[in-house]
Amino acid sequence: MDRRKFLQTSAVTIAALGIGKSSRAAESSARSWIEVRNYHFTSAEQMKGFAELMSKSGMGAMNRAGAKPVGLFRLDPADNPKLEDKGDPNDLWMVIPHASADDFAHFEYKLGADEAYQSSAKEVLGGDKEHPPFKRYDTLLLQAFASTPTITPQELKDDRVLELRTYQSRNQERAANKIGMFEAGEIPIFTKRGMPGVFFGGAIAGWDLPNLTYMVWHESLASAKDHWAKFQADEDWKKLRTQPQYKDNVSKIIDRFLRPMAGSQI
Protein backbone atom coordinates (compact mmCIF):
# COMPACT_ATOMS: atom_id res chain seq x y z
CA MET A 1 0.00 0.00 0.00
CA ASP A 2 1.49 3.39 -0.99
CA ARG A 3 1.62 6.29 1.48
CA ARG A 4 -1.25 8.25 -0.07
CA LYS A 5 -3.59 5.26 -0.02
CA PHE A 6 -2.56 4.46 3.55
CA LEU A 7 -3.39 7.98 4.71
CA GLN A 8 -6.74 7.93 2.92
CA THR A 9 -7.59 4.57 4.47
CA SER A 10 -6.53 5.76 7.92
CA ALA A 11 -8.69 8.87 7.59
CA VAL A 12 -11.74 6.77 6.78
CA THR A 13 -11.05 4.55 9.78
CA ILE A 14 -10.62 7.51 12.17
CA ALA A 15 -13.73 9.27 10.88
CA ALA A 16 -15.92 6.20 11.07
CA LEU A 17 -14.85 5.16 14.55
CA GLY A 18 -15.11 8.65 16.00
CA ILE A 19 -11.44 8.90 16.99
CA GLY A 20 -9.51 12.16 16.74
CA LYS A 21 -9.35 15.74 17.98
CA SER A 22 -11.48 17.40 20.62
CA SER A 23 -14.31 18.29 18.22
CA ARG A 24 -14.65 14.65 17.30
CA ALA A 25 -14.47 13.67 20.97
CA ALA A 26 -17.39 16.00 21.70
CA GLU A 27 -19.32 14.47 18.81
CA SER A 28 -18.55 10.99 20.12
CA SER A 29 -19.85 11.84 23.59
CA ALA A 30 -23.29 12.63 22.14
CA ARG A 31 -23.62 9.17 20.59
CA SER A 32 -25.49 6.46 22.47
CA TRP A 33 -23.89 3.21 23.55
CA ILE A 34 -26.30 0.51 22.46
CA GLU A 35 -26.32 -2.87 24.14
CA VAL A 36 -27.82 -5.83 22.29
CA ARG A 37 -28.44 -8.70 24.72
CA ASN A 38 -29.24 -12.28 23.75
CA TYR A 39 -30.66 -14.26 26.70
CA HIS A 40 -30.58 -18.07 26.64
CA PHE A 41 -33.01 -20.26 28.59
CA THR A 42 -33.31 -23.97 29.26
CA SER A 43 -37.07 -24.07 28.67
CA ALA A 44 -40.01 -22.11 27.33
CA GLU A 45 -41.36 -21.80 30.88
CA GLN A 46 -38.14 -20.23 32.15
CA MET A 47 -38.13 -17.77 29.23
CA LYS A 48 -41.81 -16.90 29.80
CA GLY A 49 -41.21 -16.09 33.47
CA PHE A 50 -38.28 -13.79 32.67
CA ALA A 51 -40.20 -12.10 29.82
CA GLU A 52 -43.16 -11.41 32.10
CA LEU A 53 -40.84 -9.84 34.67
CA MET A 54 -39.29 -7.60 32.03
CA SER A 55 -42.71 -6.58 30.73
CA LYS A 56 -44.24 -5.84 34.14
CA SER A 57 -41.39 -4.18 36.01
CA GLY A 58 -38.06 -4.64 34.22
CA MET A 59 -38.70 -2.02 31.54
CA GLY A 60 -39.67 0.61 34.10
CA ALA A 61 -36.59 -0.13 36.18
CA MET A 62 -34.34 0.14 33.14
CA ASN A 63 -35.98 3.45 32.24
CA ARG A 64 -35.33 4.72 35.78
CA ALA A 65 -31.71 3.60 35.40
CA GLY A 66 -31.41 5.86 32.35
CA ALA A 67 -32.05 3.39 29.51
CA LYS A 68 -34.94 4.40 27.26
CA PRO A 69 -36.45 3.16 25.00
CA VAL A 70 -35.78 -0.53 25.68
CA GLY A 71 -36.66 -3.26 23.20
CA LEU A 72 -37.74 -6.80 24.13
CA PHE A 73 -37.99 -9.37 21.34
CA ARG A 74 -38.31 -13.05 20.51
CA LEU A 75 -36.95 -14.85 17.47
CA ASP A 76 -39.37 -17.21 15.72
CA PRO A 77 -37.50 -19.82 13.62
CA ALA A 78 -40.41 -19.78 11.15
CA ASP A 79 -39.61 -16.12 10.39
CA ASN A 80 -35.92 -16.92 9.80
CA PRO A 81 -35.61 -19.91 7.43
CA LYS A 82 -32.31 -18.61 6.01
CA LEU A 83 -30.62 -18.17 9.40
CA GLU A 84 -27.75 -20.67 9.70
CA ASP A 85 -28.58 -21.84 13.23
CA LYS A 86 -32.34 -21.30 12.66
CA GLY A 87 -32.52 -19.46 15.98
CA ASP A 88 -33.65 -20.70 19.37
CA PRO A 89 -37.33 -20.01 20.14
CA ASN A 90 -36.41 -19.96 23.84
CA ASP A 91 -34.04 -17.02 23.35
CA LEU A 92 -34.90 -13.45 24.26
CA TRP A 93 -33.34 -10.39 22.65
CA MET A 94 -33.09 -6.97 24.25
CA VAL A 95 -31.90 -3.59 22.95
CA ILE A 96 -30.77 -1.30 25.77
CA PRO A 97 -29.44 2.23 25.04
CA HIS A 98 -26.99 3.98 27.38
CA ALA A 99 -26.12 7.66 27.29
CA SER A 100 -22.42 7.00 27.90
CA ALA A 101 -19.87 4.26 28.51
CA ASP A 102 -20.03 5.15 32.21
CA ASP A 103 -23.80 4.62 32.21
CA PHE A 104 -23.27 1.23 30.61
CA ALA A 105 -20.67 0.30 33.23
CA HIS A 106 -22.96 1.25 36.14
CA PHE A 107 -26.24 0.00 34.68
CA GLU A 108 -26.50 -3.26 36.64
CA TYR A 109 -25.54 -1.43 39.85
CA LYS A 110 -28.46 0.98 39.34
CA LEU A 111 -30.85 -1.93 38.79
CA GLY A 112 -29.52 -3.62 41.92
CA ALA A 113 -30.17 -0.45 43.93
CA ASP A 114 -33.76 -0.09 42.65
CA GLU A 115 -35.71 -1.40 45.66
CA ALA A 116 -39.09 -1.48 43.90
CA TYR A 117 -37.67 -3.53 41.04
CA GLN A 118 -35.68 -5.88 43.26
CA SER A 119 -38.77 -6.53 45.37
CA SER A 120 -40.91 -7.38 42.33
CA ALA A 121 -38.10 -9.41 40.73
CA LYS A 122 -37.13 -11.44 43.80
CA GLU A 123 -39.10 -14.55 42.86
CA VAL A 124 -37.62 -14.70 39.34
CA LEU A 125 -34.10 -13.33 39.85
CA GLY A 126 -33.51 -14.67 43.34
CA GLY A 127 -34.04 -18.36 42.68
CA ASP A 128 -31.66 -21.03 44.02
CA LYS A 129 -29.07 -22.80 41.88
CA GLU A 130 -31.70 -25.25 40.67
CA HIS A 131 -33.95 -22.45 39.44
CA PRO A 132 -31.81 -19.70 37.84
CA PRO A 133 -33.59 -16.87 35.96
CA PHE A 134 -31.78 -17.75 32.71
CA LYS A 135 -28.96 -19.94 31.48
CA ARG A 136 -26.63 -17.20 30.21
CA TYR A 137 -26.74 -14.03 28.18
CA ASP A 138 -24.40 -12.50 25.61
CA THR A 139 -23.88 -8.78 25.04
CA LEU A 140 -22.87 -6.91 21.90
CA LEU A 141 -21.87 -3.32 22.71
CA LEU A 142 -22.22 -0.77 19.92
CA GLN A 143 -21.58 2.93 19.61
CA ALA A 144 -24.19 4.68 17.50
CA PHE A 145 -23.09 6.24 14.20
CA ALA A 146 -22.41 9.99 14.26
CA SER A 147 -25.31 10.69 11.85
CA THR A 148 -27.76 8.58 13.89
CA PRO A 149 -26.60 9.21 17.48
CA THR A 150 -29.63 7.83 19.31
CA ILE A 151 -32.28 5.13 18.98
CA THR A 152 -35.30 6.21 16.95
CA PRO A 153 -38.34 4.11 17.91
CA GLN A 154 -40.97 3.62 15.23
CA GLU A 155 -44.73 3.11 15.34
CA LEU A 156 -45.69 0.44 17.90
CA LYS A 157 -47.96 -1.61 15.61
CA ASP A 158 -49.02 -5.05 16.82
CA ASP A 159 -47.73 -6.86 13.73
CA ARG A 160 -44.48 -4.89 13.37
CA VAL A 161 -41.23 -6.77 12.78
CA LEU A 162 -37.75 -5.56 13.62
CA GLU A 163 -34.88 -6.71 11.43
CA LEU A 164 -31.51 -6.98 13.19
CA ARG A 165 -28.63 -7.13 10.72
CA THR A 166 -24.94 -7.67 11.41
CA TYR A 167 -22.30 -6.98 8.76
CA GLN A 168 -19.00 -8.68 9.52
CA SER A 169 -15.79 -7.44 7.89
CA ARG A 170 -12.41 -9.09 7.43
CA ASN A 171 -10.52 -6.39 9.35
CA GLN A 172 -11.01 -3.15 11.25
CA GLU A 173 -10.28 -0.93 8.28
CA ARG A 174 -12.96 -2.57 6.11
CA ALA A 175 -15.44 -2.43 9.00
CA ALA A 176 -14.79 1.30 9.40
CA ASN A 177 -15.06 1.70 5.64
CA LYS A 178 -18.53 0.15 5.67
CA ILE A 179 -19.58 2.53 8.44
CA GLY A 180 -18.30 5.36 6.23
CA MET A 181 -20.44 4.01 3.38
CA PHE A 182 -23.53 4.14 5.58
CA GLU A 183 -22.69 7.70 6.61
CA ALA A 184 -22.07 8.70 2.98
CA GLY A 185 -25.69 8.10 1.93
CA GLU A 186 -26.83 4.54 2.60
CA ILE A 187 -28.93 5.31 5.70
CA PRO A 188 -31.50 7.65 4.04
CA ILE A 189 -32.26 4.97 1.45
CA PHE A 190 -33.71 2.73 4.16
CA THR A 191 -36.27 5.37 5.10
CA LYS A 192 -37.01 6.20 1.48
CA ARG A 193 -37.72 2.54 0.74
CA GLY A 194 -40.10 1.96 3.64
CA MET A 195 -37.88 0.49 6.37
CA PRO A 196 -36.69 3.32 8.63
CA GLY A 197 -33.74 2.70 10.89
CA VAL A 198 -34.13 2.18 14.63
CA PHE A 199 -30.38 2.33 15.27
CA PHE A 200 -27.04 1.95 13.51
CA GLY A 201 -23.90 1.16 15.49
CA GLY A 202 -20.30 0.06 15.21
CA ALA A 203 -19.35 -2.85 17.47
CA ILE A 204 -16.99 -2.02 20.34
CA ALA A 205 -17.07 -5.38 22.13
CA GLY A 206 -18.96 -8.63 21.90
CA TRP A 207 -19.45 -11.32 19.31
CA ASP A 208 -18.53 -11.61 15.60
CA LEU A 209 -15.99 -8.77 15.64
CA PRO A 210 -15.29 -6.66 13.72
CA ASN A 211 -18.80 -5.73 12.68
CA LEU A 212 -21.47 -3.10 12.48
CA THR A 213 -25.02 -3.94 13.56
CA TYR A 214 -28.24 -2.10 12.86
CA MET A 215 -32.00 -2.50 13.16
CA VAL A 216 -34.71 -1.45 10.73
CA TRP A 217 -38.49 -1.46 11.11
CA HIS A 218 -41.11 -3.19 8.95
CA GLU A 219 -44.84 -2.81 9.39
CA SER A 220 -45.10 -6.59 8.88
CA LEU A 221 -42.97 -9.57 7.91
CA ALA A 222 -44.72 -9.73 4.53
CA SER A 223 -43.62 -6.16 3.72
CA ALA A 224 -39.91 -6.83 4.30
CA LYS A 225 -39.33 -8.56 0.97
CA ASP A 226 -40.91 -5.65 -0.92
CA HIS A 227 -38.87 -3.11 1.02
CA TRP A 228 -35.60 -4.86 0.18
CA ALA A 229 -36.54 -5.21 -3.50
CA LYS A 230 -37.12 -1.45 -3.66
CA PHE A 231 -33.86 -0.81 -1.82
CA GLN A 232 -31.83 -2.92 -4.27
CA ALA A 233 -33.48 -1.15 -7.23
CA ASP A 234 -32.88 2.32 -5.84
CA GLU A 235 -30.68 4.45 -8.10
CA ASP A 236 -28.88 6.11 -5.20
CA TRP A 237 -27.98 2.68 -3.82
CA LYS A 238 -26.75 1.48 -7.20
CA LYS A 239 -24.42 4.49 -7.47
CA LEU A 240 -23.14 4.13 -3.93
CA ARG A 241 -22.43 0.39 -4.05
CA THR A 242 -20.37 0.65 -7.25
CA GLN A 243 -17.94 3.22 -5.87
CA PRO A 244 -14.53 1.47 -5.82
CA GLN A 245 -13.49 2.65 -2.36
CA TYR A 246 -16.28 0.55 -0.84
CA LYS A 247 -15.30 -2.70 -2.51
CA ASP A 248 -15.23 -5.85 -0.32
CA ASN A 249 -16.06 -4.09 2.95
CA VAL A 250 -18.50 -6.81 4.07
CA SER A 251 -17.51 -10.46 4.36
CA LYS A 252 -20.72 -11.88 5.88
CA ILE A 253 -24.25 -10.74 6.70
CA ILE A 254 -26.28 -12.22 9.55
CA ASP A 255 -29.95 -11.31 9.34
CA ARG A 256 -32.54 -11.87 12.08
CA PHE A 257 -36.23 -10.99 12.09
CA LEU A 258 -37.48 -10.30 15.63
CA ARG A 259 -41.01 -9.98 17.01
CA PRO A 260 -41.61 -7.45 19.80
CA MET A 261 -42.91 -8.90 23.07
CA ALA A 262 -45.32 -7.38 25.55
CA GLY A 263 -43.90 -4.20 27.05
CA SER A 264 -41.34 -3.56 24.32
CA GLN A 265 -40.77 0.16 23.81
CA ILE A 266 -39.28 -0.36 20.34
GIBELCOR-V397121 format. One record per residue. PSI is psi as a letter, one per 30 degrees, with the letter a starting at -180 (999 if undefined). BURIAL is I if it has 9 or more other ideal C-beta (glycine too) atoms within 8 Angstrom, else O. Layout:
# GIBELCOR-V397121
{{PSI:BURIAL} {PSI:BURIAL}}
This chain:
# GIBELCOR-V397121
{{k:O} {l:O} {e:O} {e:O} {e:O} {e:I} {e:O} {e:O} {e:I} {e:O} {e:O} {e:I} {e:I} {e:I} {e:I} {e:I} {f:I} {h:I} {k:O} {b:O} {a:O} {e:O} {e:O} {e:I} {e:I} {e:O} {e:I} {e:I} {f:O} {f:O} {k:I} {l:I} {j:I} {k:I} {k:I} {j:I} {k:I} {j:I} {k:I} {k:I} {l:I} {f:O} {l:O} {e:O} {e:O} {e:I} {e:I} {e:O} {e:I} {e:I} {e:I} {e:I} {e:I} {e:I} {e:I} {e:O} {f:I} {e:I} {e:I} {e:O} {e:I} {e:I} {e:I} {f:I} {g:I} {f:I} {j:I} {k:O} {l:O} {k:I} {k:I} {k:I} {l:I} {l:I} {j:I} {j:I} {e:I} {f:O} {f:I} {h:I} {f:O} {f:O} {k:I} {e:O} {g:O} {f:O} {k:I} {k:O} {f:I} {g:I} {l:I} {k:I} {k:I} {k:I} {j:I} {j:I} {k:I} {k:I} {f:O} {l:O} {e:O} {e:O} {e:I} {e:I} {e:O} {g:O} {e:I} {e:O} {e:O} {e:I} {e:I} {f:O} {f:O} {j:I} {e:O} {e:O} {e:I} {e:I} {e:O} {f:I} {f:I} {e:O} {e:O} {e:I} {f:I} {g:O} {l:I} {a:O} {f:O} {f:O} {i:O} {l:O} {f:I} {l:I} {e:O} {l:O} {l:O} {l:I} {k:I} {k:I} {k:I} {l:I} {k:I} {k:I} {l:I} {e:I} {f:O} {i:I} {f:I} {l:I} {k:I} {j:I} {k:O} {a:I} {k:O} {i:O} {k:O} {e:O} {g:O} {l:I} {k:I} {k:I} {j:I} {j:I} {k:I} {k:I} {j:I} {k:I} {l:I} {f:O} {l:O} {e:O} {e:I} {e:I} {e:I} {e:I} {e:I} {e:I} {e:I} {e:I} {e:I} {e:I} {f:I} {f:O} {f:O} {e:I} {e:I} {f:O} {e:I} {e:I} {e:I} {e:O} {g:I} {g:I} {i:I} {k:I} {k:I} {e:I} {l:I} {k:I} {k:I} {k:I} {k:I} {e:O} {l:O} {b:I} {l:O} {h:I} {l:O} {k:I} {l:I} {k:I} {k:I} {l:I} {k:I} {l:I} {k:I} {k:I} {f:I} {l:I} {e:I} {f:O} {f:I} {e:I} {e:O} {e:I} {e:I} {e:I} {e:O} {e:I} {e:I} {f:O} {f:O} {k:I} {e:O} {e:I} {e:I} {e:I} {e:O} {e:I} {f:O} {f:O} {k:O} {f:O} {f:O} {g:I} {k:O} {h:O} {f:I} {k:I} {f:O} {k:O} {k:O} {k:I} {k:I} {k:I} {k:I} {k:I} {k:I} {k:I} {l:I} {k:O} {f:I} {k:I} {g:I} {999:I}}
